[in-house]
Amino acid sequence: MTFKARFAQNLKSARKQAGLTQEEVAARASLGRDTVWKHEAEVHVPILDVLVRLAGAVAVQPAELLDGITYRPSFIGLGEGRYEVDGPPSNQAQTSGE
């Protein structure tokens, strides 16, 4: 699973748990509906400002939308680090029936 995929799962799960549509999240976050869709469709990952707005819109802490995502820096030469993604989101079991 990729960083984008995990973030998308976390956002979609939090949105559904809040009982909101993409349009409602967008309105609450003062964003366009297409912005919410792009994050859930793994097209984009948000900048910090958008992350905070999305979290507020679905009534979770920003860290919850990053649940299971870790960055591991490279300590060998100048190579880039990598994102590591843990198992399913912590609230996956609660929303898997939807």
The first five atom37 places (N, CA, C, CB, O) and aatype in JSON, in Angstrom:
{
  "aatype": [12, 16, 13, 11, 0, 1, 13, 0, 5, 2, 10, 11, 15, 0, 1, 11, 5, 0, 7, 10, 16, 5, 6, 6, 19, 0, 0, 1, 0, 15, 10, 7, 1, 3, 16, 19, 17, 11, 8, 6, 0, 6, 19, 8, 19, 14, 9, 10, 3, 19, 10, 19, 1, 10, 0, 7, 0, 19, 0, 19, 5, 14, 0, 6, 10, 10, 3, 7, 9, 16, 18, 1, 14, 15, 13, 9, 7, 10, 7, 6, 7, 1, 18, 6, 19, 3, 7, 14, 14, 15, 2, 5, 0, 5, 16, 15, 7, 6],
  "atom_mask": [
    [1, 1, 1, 1, 1],
    [1, 1, 1, 1, 1],
    [1, 1, 1, 1, 1],
    [1, 1, 1, 1, 1],
    [1, 1, 1, 1, 1],
    [1, 1, 1, 1, 1],
    [1, 1, 1, 1, 1],
    [1, 1, 1, 1, 1],
    [1, 1, 1, 1, 1],
    [1, 1, 1, 1, 1],
    [1, 1, 1, 1, 1],
    [1, 1, 1, 1, 1],
    [1, 1, 1, 1, 1],
    [1, 1, 1, 1, 1],
    [1, 1, 1, 1, 1],
    [1, 1, 1, 1, 1],
    [1, 1, 1, 1, 1],
    [1, 1, 1, 1, 1],
    [1, 1, 1, 0, 1],
    [1, 1, 1, 1, 1],
    [1, 1, 1, 1, 1],
    [1, 1, 1, 1, 1],
    [1, 1, 1, 1, 1],
    [1, 1, 1, 1, 1],
    [1, 1, 1, 1, 1],
    [1, 1, 1, 1, 1],
    [1, 1, 1, 1, 1],
    [1, 1, 1, 1, 1],
    [1, 1, 1, 1, 1],
    [1, 1, 1, 1, 1],
    [1, 1, 1, 1, 1],
    [1, 1, 1, 0, 1],
    [1, 1, 1, 1, 1],
    [1, 1, 1, 1, 1],
    [1, 1, 1, 1, 1],
    [1, 1, 1, 1, 1],
    [1, 1, 1, 1, 1],
    [1, 1, 1, 1, 1],
    [1, 1, 1, 1, 1],
    [1, 1, 1, 1, 1],
    [1, 1, 1, 1, 1],
    [1, 1, 1, 1, 1],
    [1, 1, 1, 1, 1],
    [1, 1, 1, 1, 1],
    [1, 1, 1, 1, 1],
    [1, 1, 1, 1, 1],
    [1, 1, 1, 1, 1],
    [1, 1, 1, 1, 1],
    [1, 1, 1, 1, 1],
    [1, 1, 1, 1, 1],
    [1, 1, 1, 1, 1],
    [1, 1, 1, 1, 1],
    [1, 1, 1, 1, 1],
    [1, 1, 1, 1, 1],
    [1, 1, 1, 1, 1],
    [1, 1, 1, 0, 1],
    [1, 1, 1, 1, 1],
    [1, 1, 1, 1, 1],
    [1, 1, 1, 1, 1],
    [1, 1, 1, 1, 1],
    [1, 1, 1, 1, 1],
    [1, 1, 1, 1, 1],
    [1, 1, 1, 1, 1],
    [1, 1, 1, 1, 1],
    [1, 1, 1, 1, 1],
    [1, 1, 1, 1, 1],
    [1, 1, 1, 1, 1],
    [1, 1, 1, 0, 1],
    [1, 1, 1, 1, 1],
    [1, 1, 1, 1, 1],
    [1, 1, 1, 1, 1],
    [1, 1, 1, 1, 1],
    [1, 1, 1, 1, 1],
    [1, 1, 1, 1, 1],
    [1, 1, 1, 1, 1],
    [1, 1, 1, 1, 1],
    [1, 1, 1, 0, 1],
    [1, 1, 1, 1, 1],
    [1, 1, 1, 0, 1],
    [1, 1, 1, 1, 1],
    [1, 1, 1, 0, 1],
    [1, 1, 1, 1, 1],
    [1, 1, 1, 1, 1],
    [1, 1, 1, 1, 1],
    [1, 1, 1, 1, 1],
    [1, 1, 1, 1, 1],
    [1, 1, 1, 0, 1],
    [1, 1, 1, 1, 1],
    [1, 1, 1, 1, 1],
    [1, 1, 1, 1, 1],
    [1, 1, 1, 1, 1],
    [1, 1, 1, 1, 1],
    [1, 1, 1, 1, 1],
    [1, 1, 1, 1, 1],
    [1, 1, 1, 1, 1],
    [1, 1, 1, 1, 1],
    [1, 1, 1, 0, 1],
    [1, 1, 1, 1, 1]
  ],
  "atom_positions": [
    [[0.85, -1.17, 0.0], [0.0, 0.0, 0.0], [0.9, 1.24, 0.0], [-0.97, -0.01, 1.23], [1.96, 1.24, 0.62]],
    [[0.47, 2.26, -0.69], [1.26, 3.49, -0.78], [0.78, 4.53, 0.22], [1.17, 4.06, -2.2], [-0.27, 4.38, 0.84]],
    [[1.57, 5.57, 0.38], [1.21, 6.7, 1.23], [-0.14, 7.27, 0.79], [2.3, 7.8, 1.17], [-1.02, 7.49, 1.62]],
    [[-0.29, 7.5, -0.52], [-1.55, 8.07, -1.02], [-2.73, 7.15, -0.73], [-1.45, 8.33, -2.52], [-3.8, 7.62, -0.35]],
    [[-2.53, 5.86, -0.92], [-3.62, 4.9, -0.7], [-4.03, 4.88, 0.77], [-3.2, 3.5, -1.14], [-5.22, 4.84, 1.08]],
    [[-3.06, 4.9, 1.67], [-3.38, 4.85, 3.09], [-4.09, 6.13, 3.52], [-2.1, 4.64, 3.93], [-5.07, 6.09, 4.27]],
    [[-3.59, 7.29, 3.05], [-4.25, 8.54, 3.39], [-5.68, 8.53, 2.86], [-3.47, 9.74, 2.83], [-6.6, 8.94, 3.57]],
    [[-5.87, 8.08, 1.63], [-7.2, 8.02, 1.03], [-8.13, 7.15, 1.86], [-7.12, 7.49, -0.41], [-9.28, 7.53, 2.1]],
    [[-7.65, 6.0, 2.3], [-8.47, 5.11, 3.14], [-8.84, 5.78, 4.46], [-7.72, 3.8, 3.42], [-9.98, 5.72, 4.9]],
    [[-7.85, 6.43, 5.07], [-8.1, 7.09, 6.35], [-9.15, 8.2, 6.21], [-6.79, 7.67, 6.91], [-10.05, 8.32, 7.03]],
    [[-9.01, 9.01, 5.15], [-9.95, 10.11, 4.93], [-11.35, 9.59, 4.65], [-9.47, 10.99, 3.78], [-12.33, 10.05, 5.24]],
    [[-11.44, 8.64, 3.75], [-12.76, 8.1, 3.38], [-13.44, 7.44, 4.59], [-12.62, 7.08, 2.23], [-14.64, 7.61, 4.8]],
    [[-12.66, 6.71, 5.36], [-13.21, 6.05, 6.54], [-13.71, 7.09, 7.56], [-12.14, 5.14, 7.19], [-14.79, 6.93, 8.12]],
    [[-12.92, 8.13, 7.8], [-13.32, 9.18, 8.74], [-14.56, 9.92, 8.23], [-12.16, 10.17, 8.97], [-15.45, 10.26, 9.01]],
    [[-14.61, 10.16, 6.92], [-15.77, 10.84, 6.34], [-17.04, 10.01, 6.51], [-15.53, 11.13, 4.84], [-18.09, 10.53, 6.9]],
    [[-16.94, 8.72, 6.23], [-18.11, 7.85, 6.35], [-18.53, 7.71, 7.81], [-17.82, 6.46, 5.75], [-19.72, 7.67, 8.13]],
    [[-17.54, 7.62, 8.7], [-17.85, 7.52, 10.12], [-18.59, 8.77, 10.6], [-16.57, 7.3, 10.94], [-19.43, 8.7, 11.49]],
    [[-18.25, 9.92, 10.01], [-18.93, 11.17, 10.36], [-20.27, 11.3, 9.66], [-18.05, 12.36, 10.01], [-21.04, 12.22, 9.96]],
    [[-20.57, 10.39, 8.74], [-21.84, 10.42, 8.03], [-21.95, 11.55, 7.02], [0.0, 0.0, 0.0], [-23.03, 12.1, 6.8]],
    [[-20.82, 11.9, 6.41], [-20.78, 13.04, 5.49], [-20.5, 12.61, 4.06], [-19.72, 14.04, 5.94], [-19.85, 11.59, 3.81]],
    [[-21.0, 13.39, 3.12], [-20.66, 13.2, 1.72], [-19.39, 13.99, 1.41], [-21.84, 13.63, 0.78], [-18.96, 14.81, 2.21]],
    [[-18.81, 13.74, 0.25], [-17.65, 14.52, -0.17], [-18.01, 16.0, -0.27], [-17.12, 14.0, -1.52], [-17.21, 16.86, 0.09]],
    [[-19.2, 16.28, -0.76], [-19.65, 17.67, -0.89], [-19.74, 18.35, 0.47], [-21.01, 17.72, -1.6], [-19.35, 19.51, 0.62]],
    [[-20.25, 17.63, 1.46], [-20.37, 18.2, 2.8], [-18.99, 18.45, 3.43], [-21.18, 17.27, 3.7], [-18.78, 19.47, 4.08]],
    [[-18.07, 17.51, 3.23], [-16.7, 17.7, 3.73], [-16.08, 18.91, 3.06], [-15.83, 16.43, 3.49], [-15.45, 19.74, 3.72]],
    [[-16.24, 19.0, 1.76], [-15.67, 20.13, 1.01], [-16.21, 21.46, 1.54], [-15.97, 19.99, -0.49], [-15.45, 22.41, 1.74]],
    [[-17.51, 21.54, 1.76], [-18.11, 22.77, 2.26], [-17.59, 23.11, 3.65], [-19.64, 22.65, 2.28], [-17.25, 24.26, 3.93]],
    [[-17.52, 22.12, 4.53], [-17.03, 22.35, 5.89], [-15.56, 22.77, 5.9], [-17.21, 21.09, 6.73], [-15.14, 23.54, 6.77]],
    [[-14.79, 22.27, 4.94], [-13.36, 22.57, 4.88], [-13.05, 23.78, 3.98], [-12.6, 21.36, 4.38], [-11.88, 24.14, 3.82]],
    [[-14.07, 24.38, 3.41], [-13.9, 25.5, 2.46], [-12.99, 25.08, 1.3], [-13.31, 26.74, 3.17], [-12.06, 25.8, 0.92]],
    [[-13.29, 23.92, 0.75], [-12.55, 23.37, -0.39], [-13.54, 23.0, -1.49], [-11.69, 22.12, 0.03], [-14.74, 22.91, -1.24]],
    [[-13.04, 22.79, -2.68], [-13.89, 22.31, -3.76], [-14.14, 20.82, -3.6], [0.0, 0.0, 0.0], [-13.29, 20.1, -3.08]],
    [[-15.3, 20.35, -4.04], [-15.62, 18.92, -3.96], [-14.58, 18.09, -4.66], [-17.0, 18.65, -4.55], [-14.24, 17.0, -4.2]],
    [[-14.07, 18.59, -5.79], [-13.07, 17.83, -6.54], [-11.79, 17.63, -5.73], [-12.76, 18.53, -7.86], [-11.07, 16.65, -5.93]],
    [[-11.5, 18.55, -4.81], [-10.32, 18.4, -3.97], [-10.48, 17.2, -3.04], [-10.07, 19.69, -3.15], [-9.56, 16.4, -2.9]],
    [[-11.63, 17.08, -2.42], [-11.88, 15.93, -1.55], [-11.83, 14.66, -2.37], [-13.25, 16.06, -0.83], [-11.21, 13.68, -1.95]],
    [[-12.47, 14.65, -3.52], [-12.46, 13.46, -4.38], [-11.03, 13.07, -4.75], [-13.28, 13.72, -5.67], [-10.69, 11.89, -4.68]],
    [[-10.2, 14.03, -5.12], [-8.82, 13.73, -5.52], [-8.02, 13.1, -4.39], [-8.12, 14.99, -5.99], [-7.17, 12.24, -4.63]],
    [[-8.28, 13.52, -3.16], [-7.58, 12.91, -2.02], [-8.08, 11.5, -1.76], [-7.75, 13.78, -0.76], [-7.29, 10.62, -1.43]],
    [[-9.36, 11.27, -1.9], [-9.91, 9.92, -1.7], [-9.6, 8.99, -2.86], [-11.41, 9.99, -1.5], [-9.59, 7.77, -2.69]],
    [[-9.34, 9.55, -4.04], [-9.05, 8.74, -5.22], [-7.54, 8.51, -5.41], [-9.62, 9.41, -6.47], [-7.11, 7.98, -6.44]],
    [[-6.76, 8.91, -4.43], [-5.31, 8.72, -4.46], [-4.61, 9.53, -5.54], [-4.99, 7.27, -4.65], [-3.53, 9.17, -5.99]],
    [[-5.23, 10.63, -5.96], [-4.62, 11.5, -6.97], [-3.65, 12.47, -6.31], [-5.71, 12.27, -7.75], [-2.58, 12.74, -6.84]],
    [[-4.04, 12.99, -5.15], [-3.22, 13.96, -4.44], [-3.1, 13.59, -2.97], [-3.8, 15.37, -4.57], [-3.93, 12.86, -2.43]],
    [[-2.05, 14.09, -2.34], [-1.97, 14.1, -0.88], [-1.99, 15.57, -0.48], [-0.66, 13.35, -0.34], [-1.44, 16.41, -1.2]],
    [[-2.6, 15.89, 0.64], [-2.79, 17.3, 0.96], [-1.56, 17.99, 1.54], [-3.91, 17.43, 1.92], [-0.69, 17.35, 2.14]],
    [[-1.51, 19.29, 1.35], [-0.54, 20.1, 2.06], [-1.06, 20.26, 3.48], [-0.31, 21.49, 1.35], [-2.22, 19.94, 3.76]],
    [[-0.23, 20.76, 4.37], [-0.6, 20.83, 5.78], [-1.9, 21.59, 6.02], [0.52, 21.47, 6.56], [-2.74, 21.13, 6.8]],
    [[-2.07, 22.72, 5.38], [-3.29, 23.52, 5.56], [-4.53, 22.71, 5.21], [-3.22, 24.79, 4.7], [-5.52, 22.73, 5.94]],
    [[-4.49, 22.01, 4.11], [-5.64, 21.21, 3.66], [-5.85, 20.02, 4.58], [-5.43, 20.72, 2.2], [-6.99, 19.66, 4.88]],
    [[-4.77, 19.4, 5.04], [-4.87, 18.29, 5.99], [-5.63, 18.72, 7.24], [-3.47, 17.76, 6.37], [-6.53, 18.01, 7.7]],
    [[-5.28, 19.87, 7.79], [-5.93, 20.37, 8.99], [-7.4, 20.67, 8.72], [-5.22, 21.62, 9.52], [-8.25, 20.37, 9.55]],
    [[-7.71, 21.25, 7.57], [-9.11, 21.55, 7.22], [-9.93, 20.28, 7.06], [-9.17, 22.37, 5.93], [-11.05, 20.19, 7.56]],
    [[-9.36, 19.29, 6.37], [-10.07, 18.02, 6.17], [-10.35, 17.34, 7.51], [-9.27, 17.09, 5.25], [-11.45, 16.84, 7.75]],
    [[-9.34, 17.33, 8.37], [-9.52, 16.71, 9.69], [-10.62, 17.42, 10.46], [-8.2, 16.74, 10.5], [-11.48, 16.77, 11.05]],
    [[-10.61, 18.75, 10.46], [-11.65, 19.5, 11.14], [-13.02, 19.22, 10.57], [0.0, 0.0, 0.0], [-14.01, 19.13, 11.3]],
    [[-13.09, 19.08, 9.26], [-14.38, 18.85, 8.59], [-15.0, 17.51, 8.99], [-14.2, 18.9, 7.09], [-16.22, 17.4, 9.06]],
    [[-14.16, 16.51, 9.24], [-14.68, 15.18, 9.62], [-14.54, 14.93, 11.12], [-13.94, 14.08, 8.83], [-14.75, 13.82, 11.6]],
    [[-14.19, 15.99, 11.86], [-14.12, 15.96, 13.33], [-13.14, 14.93, 13.9], [-15.49, 15.69, 13.89], [-13.47, 14.2, 14.83]],
    [[-11.95, 14.89, 13.32], [-10.87, 14.06, 13.88], [-9.62, 14.92, 14.0], [-10.61, 12.8, 12.98], [-9.54, 16.01, 13.43]],
    [[-8.65, 14.43, 14.74], [-7.36, 15.1, 14.82], [-6.6, 14.83, 13.52], [-6.55, 14.61, 16.06], [-6.74, 13.75, 12.96]],
    [[-5.8, 15.78, 13.03], [-5.04, 15.57, 11.8], [-4.22, 14.28, 11.82], [-4.13, 16.74, 11.55], [-4.07, 13.62, 10.79]],
    [[-3.68, 13.93, 12.98], [-2.87, 12.71, 13.08], [-3.66, 11.46, 12.7], [-2.33, 12.56, 14.5], [-3.09, 10.48, 12.22]],
    [[-4.97, 11.48, 12.93], [-5.79, 10.31, 12.59], [-5.82, 10.07, 11.08], [-7.21, 10.48, 13.12], [-5.94, 8.93, 10.64]],
    [[-5.72, 11.14, 10.3], [-5.71, 10.96, 8.85], [-4.36, 10.45, 8.37], [-6.04, 12.28, 8.14], [-4.23, 10.0, 7.23]],
    [[-3.35, 10.51, 9.23], [-2.02, 10.01, 8.9], [-1.73, 8.69, 9.6], [-0.96, 11.04, 9.27], [-0.6, 8.19, 9.56]],
    [[-2.73, 8.12, 10.23], [-2.57, 6.87, 10.97], [-1.94, 5.79, 10.09], [-3.92, 6.38, 11.51], [-2.4, 5.53, 8.98]],
    [[-0.88, 5.17, 10.6], [-0.25, 4.07, 9.89], [0.78, 4.49, 8.85], [0.0, 0.0, 0.0], [1.31, 3.63, 8.15]],
    [[1.06, 5.77, 8.74], [2.03, 6.26, 7.74], [3.27, 6.74, 8.47], [1.41, 7.41, 6.86], [3.18, 7.58, 9.37]],
    [[4.42, 6.22, 8.09], [5.69, 6.59, 8.72], [6.7, 6.86, 7.62], [6.2, 5.48, 9.68], [6.7, 6.19, 6.59]],
    [[7.57, 7.84, 7.84], [8.65, 8.13, 6.91], [9.95, 7.66, 7.54], [8.7, 9.65, 6.55], [10.26, 8.02, 8.68]],
    [[10.71, 6.88, 6.81], [12.0, 6.39, 7.27], [13.09, 7.03, 6.42], [12.07, 4.83, 7.2], [13.2, 6.73, 5.23]],
    [[13.91, 7.91, 7.02], [14.97, 8.55, 6.25], [16.08, 7.57, 5.9], [15.54, 9.73, 7.02], [16.29, 6.58, 6.6]],
    [[16.76, 7.87, 4.84], [17.91, 7.07, 4.44], [19.13, 7.6, 5.16], [18.11, 7.08, 2.9], [19.37, 8.81, 5.17]],
    [[19.88, 6.73, 5.75], [21.11, 7.13, 6.43], [22.34, 6.72, 5.64], [21.16, 6.54, 7.82], [23.46, 6.85, 6.13]],
    [[22.13, 6.23, 4.44], [23.24, 5.81, 3.6], [23.37, 6.81, 2.46], [23.03, 4.36, 3.06], [22.47, 6.92, 1.64]],
    [[24.46, 7.53, 2.41], [24.68, 8.5, 1.35], [23.59, 9.55, 1.34], [0.0, 0.0, 0.0], [23.07, 9.95, 2.38]],
    [[23.24, 9.99, 0.16], [22.22, 11.01, -0.01], [20.92, 10.44, -0.55], [22.72, 12.1, -0.93], [20.06, 11.18, -1.03]],
    [[20.77, 9.13, -0.47], [19.56, 8.5, -0.98], [18.32, 8.99, -0.26], [0.0, 0.0, 0.0], [18.38, 9.41, 0.89]],
    [[17.22, 8.93, -0.95], [15.95, 9.35, -0.36], [15.43, 8.29, 0.59], [14.92, 9.65, -1.44], [15.69, 7.1, 0.42]],
    [[14.7, 8.74, 1.57], [14.04, 7.83, 2.49], [12.82, 7.23, 1.83], [0.0, 0.0, 0.0], [12.63, 7.37, 0.62]],
    [[11.99, 6.58, 2.62], [10.79, 5.95, 2.06], [9.66, 6.02, 3.07], [11.07, 4.49, 1.67], [9.88, 6.1, 4.28]],
    [[8.45, 6.0, 2.55], [7.27, 5.93, 3.4], [6.98, 4.48, 3.67], [6.05, 6.64, 2.75], [7.11, 3.63, 2.79]],
    [[6.59, 4.18, 4.89], [6.16, 2.84, 5.25], [4.72, 2.94, 5.72], [7.08, 2.21, 6.34], [4.35, 3.86, 6.45]],
    [[3.93, 1.99, 5.32], [2.52, 1.99, 5.67], [2.21, 0.72, 6.43], [1.63, 2.12, 4.41], [2.49, -0.39, 5.96]],
    [[1.62, 0.88, 7.62], [1.22, -0.25, 8.45], [-0.03, -0.9, 7.87], [0.98, 0.18, 9.91], [-0.51, -0.49, 6.81]],
    [[-0.54, -1.89, 8.56], [-1.75, -2.61, 8.15], [-2.94, -1.7, 7.92], [0.0, 0.0, 0.0], [-2.78, -0.5, 7.71]],
    [[-4.14, -2.26, 7.96], [-5.35, -1.48, 7.68], [-5.54, -0.37, 8.7], [-6.59, -2.39, 7.66], [-5.04, -0.46, 9.82]],
    [[-6.25, 0.69, 8.32], [-6.53, 1.78, 9.26], [-7.16, 1.25, 10.54], [-7.44, 2.82, 8.63], [-7.88, 0.25, 10.51]],
    [[-6.9, 1.91, 11.66], [-7.4, 1.44, 12.95], [-8.9, 1.38, 13.02], [-6.9, 2.32, 14.05], [-9.45, 0.59, 13.78]],
    [[-9.61, 2.2, 12.22], [-11.08, 2.17, 12.26], [-11.66, 1.44, 11.06], [-11.63, 3.6, 12.32], [-12.86, 1.54, 10.79]],
    [[-10.82, 0.69, 10.33], [-11.27, -0.06, 9.16], [-12.37, -1.05, 9.52], [-10.09, -0.8, 8.52], [-13.35, -1.18, 8.79]],
    [[-12.22, -1.74, 10.64], [-13.2, -2.76, 11.02], [-14.57, -2.14, 11.27], [-12.73, -3.5, 12.27], [-15.59, -2.79, 11.04]],
    [[-14.59, -0.91, 11.74], [-15.85, -0.26, 12.04], [-16.61, 0.15, 10.79], [-15.62, 0.95, 12.9], [-17.84, 0.25, 10.81]],
    [[-15.89, 0.38, 9.68], [-16.55, 0.89, 8.48], [-16.51, -0.1, 7.32], [-15.92, 2.19, 8.07], [-16.96, 0.23, 6.22]],
    [[-15.96, -1.3, 7.53], [-15.79, -2.22, 6.41], [-17.11, -2.71, 5.83], [-14.97, -3.4, 6.84], [-17.13, -3.18, 4.69]],
    [[-18.2, -2.63, 6.56], [-19.48, -3.09, 6.06], [-20.19, -2.1, 5.17], [0.0, 0.0, 0.0], [-21.29, -2.38, 4.7]],
    [[-19.59, -0.94, 4.93], [-20.27, 0.08, 4.12], [-19.93, -0.05, 2.67], [-19.92, 1.47, 4.6], [-20.42, 0.73, 1.85]]
  ]
}
